[in-house]
């Protein structure tokens, strides 16, 4: 029994080290918004802490591939626009310099 507890503890620490989350974090359901943000990042192929300009550049690249004039569809363009808007809404507001 002690051997099993030690193996589980080592596996948990390894999971945290390798994947960045504890194993029980994967059991917790994620919110619908978090799932949408994950899908938007995956669609635009941007990292979690992408900047405003990186998101816009990724959107521009995607639109050039899925535009109806290039064989894409309107639905794909709408999906790309929604992903861009969602990720831009998630960025922290930066206050302008008041100097």
WOBELTA-V942357 format. One record per helix or strand. SS is the DSSP state (hx for helix, st for strand). FROM is the first residue (numbers start at 1). LEN is the number of residues. Records with the same first field share a line. If there is no record, write none. Layout:
SS = FROM-LEN + FROM-LEN
This chain:
hx = 2-18 + 23-4 + 32-13 + 52-15 + 68-3 + 74-17
